Amino acid sequence: MFQPVDHQKTAAAVVEQIEDLILKGVLQSGDKLPAERDLAEQLAVSRPVLRDALKILEDRKLIEARRGGEPSSRT
């Protein structure tokens, strides 16, 4: 489902990939994303880069972060 990201594209590429999965319906409202460590590994990015991408997605209201849990799709 997730593809490794070219490190030169960083957070923008992660945002684009997750956004695309949401728009295609692969990730639907209420779906939980993998744990941060697992998702960063699947995307082949650092956890800080992943956090930046998740923040952008949250600002765009595409995901909703929950305290003590993983972000979930909000479409």
C-alpha positions, 0 to 999 in steps of 0.5 A: 500500500505505501511506497518508499519515498525519495529522500529529496522530496521529504515531507511533501512526497509523504503528504502527496502519497497519503493524500492520494490514498485518501482521495482514491478511497484506499484510506477511508474515514476512521481508518487508523494509520500504522504506528509512527515508527512502522509508517516511517519505515514503510515510507523510508523516511525519518520520523521527524519528516513523517511528523511534519507530513502528518502535521500538514495533513492535519492542518488540511483536515485530511487526518485527525490526530488523537492523543495516545493514539495514531492519526486516522483518516478524516475524509 
